[in-house]
Amino acid sequence: MARKVREEGEEASIDMTPMLDIVFIMLIFFIVTTVFVKEAGIQVNMPEADQAIKPKNANIFIAITEDGDVWMDKREIKVDAVRANIERLIAEQPTDIVIIQADEEAEHGVVIKVMDQVKLAGIDRISVAAKGA
């Protein structure tokens, strides 16, 4: 029986190129399909509700403080600028729902003005956030 004698310089190796190609393709896929949530950027004291639910596909949040300040995309904005900011965010990532996180001490008039601006931007589904009881 003849045995094959192994030479010292000969090593077994696995070609990693196909695996790296697959990893890069998966990385590109996950980057393209990722949904980025545009948080308001400030915490507010929301009212409690027994039937509070969070919509699954919401990614634009607007916060209204007790002083009537409006926060969107981690910065304070004027009520009149809500429409332009919503249109910009929709152009970046289309959505059909906006969540308003109003403080329980916020004035009703400011919340209605913000809702009006959201409607003018073309969003018909508006949710007002509440804490679950």
TAQUITA-V861201 format. One record per run of one state. SS is the DSSP state (H for helix, E for strand, - for the rest). FROM is the first residue (numbers start at 1). TO is the last residue. Records with the same first field share a line. If there is no record, write none. Layout:
BEGIN
SS = FROM-TO ; FROM-TO
END
This chain:
BEGIN
- = 1-16 ; 34-37 ; 39-47 ; 50-59 ; 65-69 ; 73-74 ; 78-78 ; 93-96 ; 103-107 ; 121-124 ; 129-130 ; 133-133
H = 17-33 ; 79-92 ; 108-120
E = 38-38 ; 48-49 ; 60-64 ; 70-72 ; 75-77 ; 97-102 ; 125-128 ; 131-132
END
